[in-house]
């Protein structure tokens, strides 16, 4: 009888541990479920939280050079003006070009209050996104 109870308890503990592991993995994994979600998460990691390690989770080759340059320009401008920009990602539109390829367009708006005057600049961007075990940003450039 004691052996049966011990066996049942061991199975319950093992089941609980596996369930906990699966739930933790789902909660901790980056959301790359759709092209637009991957782009927004990449931009937030790069431009808002400035966490390049997190941004790598949403990109093909460790980042998009044009976005990294833009982030450096924003940081330099913040330092020069002595303000912090608010970054918003707006008007995100997905165009699928193939089963595992998509193009995402978005507007990146940066706003700040400078000398008591609220100012805002917006740039349109285009991103090439590929499904590589989840959607990832592979290229991106400003659109003129």
SULURRA-V133059 format. One record per pair of residues at least 24 apart in sequence whose ideal C-beta (glycine too) atoms are under 10 Angstrom apart, sorted by the first residue. I is the first residue (numbers start at 1). J is the second residue. D is the distance in Angstrom with one decimal. If there is no record, write none. Layout:
[[I/J/D] [I/J/D]]
//
This chain:
[[29/57/8.9] [29/134/8.5] [30/54/7.6] [30/56/9.8] [30/57/4.4] [30/58/6.3] [30/134/7.5] [30/136/9.8] [31/57/9.8] [31/58/9.0] [31/134/8.4] [31/135/9.4] [32/57/7.8] [32/58/6.3] [32/129/9.4] [32/131/8.5] [32/132/8.9] [32/133/8.1] [32/134/3.1] [32/135/4.8] [32/136/6.5] [32/137/9.6] [33/134/7.2] [33/135/7.2] [34/94/7.2] [34/102/8.7] [34/104/9.5] [34/129/9.2] [34/131/9.6] [34/134/9.6] [34/135/6.2] [35/92/9.2] [35/94/4.9] [35/95/8.9] [35/96/7.5] [35/101/9.0] [35/102/4.0] [35/103/8.2] [35/104/5.2] [35/127/8.2] [35/128/9.6] [35/129/4.3] [35/130/8.9] [35/131/8.0] [35/135/4.8] [35/136/9.3] [35/137/8.7] [36/89/9.6] [36/92/4.8] [36/93/7.8] [36/94/5.0] [36/102/8.5] [36/104/5.7] [36/105/9.8] [36/106/8.1] [36/127/9.5] [36/129/8.5] [36/135/8.5] [37/92/9.1] [37/94/9.6] [37/104/9.8] [37/134/9.6] [37/135/7.2] [38/102/9.2] [38/104/8.1] [38/127/8.8] [38/129/6.0] [38/130/9.5] [38/131/9.2] [38/134/7.2] [38/135/3.9] [38/136/6.1] [38/137/6.0] [39/64/10.0] [39/89/7.8] [39/92/6.6] [39/94/8.5] [39/102/9.2] [39/104/4.5] [39/105/9.2] [39/106/6.2] [39/125/8.7] [39/127/5.2] [39/129/6.4] [39/135/8.1] [39/136/9.6] [39/137/5.7] [39/140/8.1] [40/89/5.3] [40/92/6.2] [40/104/8.8] [40/106/7.6] [40/137/10.0] [41/89/9.7] [41/135/9.5] [41/137/9.0] [42/67/7.6] [42/89/9.7] [42/104/9.8] [42/127/8.1] [42/129/9.1] [42/135/9.6] [42/136/8.1] [42/137/4.6] [42/140/8.6] [43/67/7.1] [43/70/9.7] [43/71/9.4] [43/87/7.8] [43/88/9.8] [43/89/5.2] [43/92/9.4] [43/106/7.3] [43/108/6.7] [43/125/8.4] [43/127/8.8] [43/137/8.4] [43/140/9.0] [44/87/8.0] [44/89/7.1] [46/70/8.5] [46/71/5.4] [46/74/10.0] [46/87/9.5] [46/137/9.4] [47/71/5.4] [47/74/6.7] [47/75/9.5] [47/85/8.8] [47/87/4.7] [47/88/9.8] [47/89/8.2] [47/108/7.0] [47/110/8.3] [48/85/9.6] [48/86/8.9] [48/87/5.1] [48/88/9.1] [48/89/8.7] [49/87/9.9] [50/74/9.4] [50/75/7.5] [55/137/8.8] [56/136/9.6] [57/134/8.9] [57/136/8.5] [58/129/9.4] [58/134/8.6] [58/135/8.1] [58/136/6.0] [58/137/5.8] [59/127/9.9] [59/129/9.7] [59/136/5.7] [59/137/4.9] [59/138/7.1] [59/139/9.5] [59/140/9.3] [60/128/9.0] [60/129/8.9] [60/130/6.4] [60/132/6.7] [60/136/4.9] [60/137/6.9] [60/138/3.9] [60/139/8.0] [61/136/9.0] [61/137/9.7] [61/138/7.1] [61/139/9.2] [63/137/8.6] [63/140/9.8] [64/125/9.6] [64/127/7.5] [64/128/9.2] [64/137/5.9] [64/138/7.7] [64/139/6.2] [64/140/4.4] [64/141/8.5] [65/139/8.9] [65/140/8.8] [65/141/9.4] [66/125/8.3] [66/127/9.7] [66/139/8.1] [66/140/5.6] [66/141/5.1] [66/142/6.9] [67/108/8.9] [67/125/7.9] [67/127/8.6] [67/137/8.0] [67/139/9.7] [67/140/5.5] [67/141/9.0] [67/142/9.5] [69/142/10.0] [70/108/7.6] [70/110/9.5] [70/123/7.9] [70/125/8.6] [70/140/9.2] [70/141/9.9] [70/142/7.6] [73/110/10.0] [74/108/9.3] [74/110/6.2] [74/121/9.9] [77/110/8.5] [77/112/9.0] [77/121/9.7] [78/110/9.2] [78/112/7.9] [81/112/7.2] [81/114/6.0] [81/115/9.3] [81/119/9.8] [82/112/10.0] [82/114/8.9] [83/111/9.9] [83/112/4.5] [83/113/7.1] [83/114/5.9] [83/115/9.5] [83/119/9.4] [84/112/6.9] [84/113/9.7] [85/109/9.4] [85/110/4.3] [85/111/6.6] [85/112/4.9] [85/119/9.7] [85/120/9.5] [85/121/9.0] [86/110/7.0] [86/111/4.7] [86/112/6.8] [86/113/9.3] [86/120/8.8] [87/111/8.2] [88/120/9.0] [88/122/8.7] [89/125/9.1] [90/122/7.6] [90/124/9.9] [91/122/9.1] [91/124/8.2] [92/125/9.9] [92/127/9.6] [94/127/9.8] [94/129/8.2] [94/135/9.7] [95/126/9.7] [96/129/9.5] [96/131/9.9] [97/128/8.7] [97/129/9.5] [98/130/9.2] [98/131/9.2] [99/131/7.5] [100/129/9.4] [100/130/6.0] [100/131/3.9] [100/132/7.7] [100/135/8.8] [101/128/7.4] [101/129/7.4] [101/130/5.7] [101/131/7.5] [101/135/10.0] [101/138/9.1] [102/127/8.7] [102/128/7.9] [102/129/4.7] [102/130/7.9] [102/131/7.9] [102/135/7.3] [103/127/7.1] [103/128/6.2] [103/129/7.2] [103/139/9.8] [104/128/8.2] [104/129/5.5] [104/135/9.0] [104/137/8.0] [104/140/8.6] [105/143/7.1] [106/140/9.2] [106/143/9.7] [107/143/9.4] [108/142/8.7]]
//
